[in-house]
Amino acid sequence: MEIILAVKLGYKPGTKIKVESFPAMFGSGGENTFAFSERGVASQHFIINQKNNKILLRSMDGAITRVNNLIVEEKVELTNLDYITVSEDLILQVHFKKKTSRRTSKGYDQIKMEPGGVLRQRIDVDKTSILEPSTQKLKYSHRALKTIYAVLRKCNNESNDELLFDRLLDALFKAIDAERGAIFLQIDKDNYEGKAFLTSTNERDQFPVSTTVLKDVMQNRVSIISHIPEDDMLSSSESIRLQMVGSFICAPLISYEKIFGALYLDRTILHNQPTLVEQEADNYPEPFLIEDLELLVAIGIQIGSSLAKSLLIRKVRQSLFEKEKLVQALRESEERYALAASAANDGLWDCDIQSGNVYYSTRWKSMLGYQDSEIDSNLDEWFHRIHEEDFGKVKEEFDQHISGKLPRFQIEHRMLHRDGNYIWVLNQGIAVRDNNKTLRVVGSQTDITKRKQAEAQLLHDAFYDVLTGLPNRALLMSRLQRAIYRANRDAKYMFAVLFMDLDSFKVVNDSMGHVTGDELLIDIAKRLQQVIRPGDTVARFGGDEFTILLENLQNLQQASDIADVLHEQLAEPFTLNDQDFFMGASIGIAIGNVDYEEPQDLLRDADTAMYRAKSNGKPYEVFDRQMHESVTALLRLETDLRKSLVEKDFFLCYQPIVDLKSFQITGMESLMRWHHQERGLVSPGEFIPLAERTKLIIDLGWWAIREACQQLAYFQKEFSRPDLSVSVNMSAKQFAIHDLARLIGDVLNNACIRPGNLKLEITETVLMENAKAMIKTLNDLKLMNIDLYIDDFGTGYSSLSYLHRFPISILKVDRSFIFEITKKENFEIVRTIITLAHNLDMKVVAEGIETSEQLKLLMQLGCDFGQGNLFSVPVRNHEIAKMLSKSHRWDFL
């Protein structure tokens, strides 16, 4: 029996031990084998030769080893002046191959050691030596056999592990007097789980157990008995003396070399009170005997065998349970298939390949309109009813499945019904084979006629307009693509695309409602279909737009002729709800040729021609390259406009407004200019309409207001002219901005100018088209003391009603009247405008004054202000600054 005695040095971690005070266990002069062990580090063995007050540390295997920060290579000599630093877990283990200690009266092996330490014995388990019969151990063996019998009975009769472990501990406590007990099961290599705990007070709370002990027992498969002698405790520190384990035994739960866990029993030095050992000698526990450990080992083997048997039984029971579940699942699956087949209303069939007989279920026969007795049991009853277009494919796949070339038979085809119509069915089956020989094929037949009809409807809806029934955009694009391919292959093939937009449909839709609008679109579709030739395609492109594809044209004039006929047809009135509607249309024509590769290019050009026809007031226009270049240039200009807005290529010019009595400059009109990086100055008549259409005018307009107000503030301060004003042209889209008055107020506050110095100009047309929406905004601006100018007065609606409905301050007479004011009729018109304005307490500004004669007539009529090239063309801000200086004089004066 090999015994390992371990000495745990009784020093605090970090203590330096002088070599001369190093524990001498067997005197000097001998060589002993020691093992230094630290937590989590495998032990390394050394030979310590203690002679002449020197300790020689030599690695047994010659390896380099670190011991408490001391690196040992081959051989190291330490003198009595050297120190070794102690770590918390430094343990010196002494190995003995033979018994070298004496038997004491307390029943355990003891070796004299200094200072105080822990004596631990590790005993290799030898099953054959357990309970060795002898006369001296007869009484003890009787107790052991009785306890083992009780344990075996509990292991065999108890299936609940938790309850079993509790009862085992009860039996152990009766056999072996212990303070506490526990059973641990091994989860994995380094984890242990306590399954049962018991104390002498019958409490079942957990208590700490050294994981080092459990690891040693379970991994090294050894049993341990340990005891701290009473006299050794007197020299240890108080923290070690209080509530320590005095004695413990631990044995593995083992069966056929498999470790399941560990059994643990101990006796504590103190029960509850932290009293020093030397003051309470009665509390010091009796040590466990080797016989107690042997009994624990035997019981551990029995429990381990019981756990192994229990595990095997559970596996067998689990296997039987799984098998029963499989049988039950198969039974339920068969029932579910029968119910599912019935619920799905499928027809079942079973074909015997050898005999050719086929079983057809009642549902299979009724699906085709027959009774049970009206269908024979042969394959012809099925195959003779398959649609002739589907027969070849069904027969081929059925034969391939029988031969094993297809893993499954599944196909959709048509079957003849008794009433003479065909229904769509899904037939699917699987072959039953024996040694690669097909014996039979079992399958089902499902009626999928409704699904096929739904798919056909979905396909129709995908290519036809739901409202009019005409082909939709998707089908038109497909046919256009086909026409382009054909034109590229055949030089004689000619085709054209007509893109048509209804002129007044929105008015009808908004006034009469969408229901009437839909009925009108249906009637228009019918008329278009009456005009086109067979083989042509008329499609609803979207909304009130229609597209017509004319194929196989004899000449290009045919496209124009058909456009004339379409225009005449639509010119006839449409009668809906006893009311006549007249619909105009604009048509664009694009002639197909080899230059086109994509359908969208044709539609783009036809759409361009349609807009040209609409703008020119013509019934139709034929697309030419000049139109494309014009549209491309407009698109390029729009791109440049957006880019220039970011890069700030815009600036303001100013044209002075002069008091015609004092000839002093009272204000100025700000005019936007664009300096294109490549084209130079771009005319406002070219880029302002484009900005309106693209809504860029909103950003440009706000920039112009901020710039004009900041420039005005500079002029007022520089020339001490607080009365000086600036006018800015406003777009209708700007007036549509929510909370416009507040936003303009923020601009004025930032520029530090009074609201009365800002004049906003708007045309008659914009005012009348948005009268209801703008009246509140205009009144809000008037409350802020901002004046409103009517620009180009006399060229728009010329309605006198808005002059008293809106808060208008000044009328600006259009330059077209001033240009010919020398003519009597124009002179009278201007007189009337000035007189009307003065009667309504308004001022008048005459635009476009270019000659002294025009100025003289306006002064004669009492016009208040003048503006035009006679005074100055629009100039940059530094030129206006010169005019505002006191030294400036007009040339015509």
Disulfide bonds with the S-S distance in Angstrom:
none
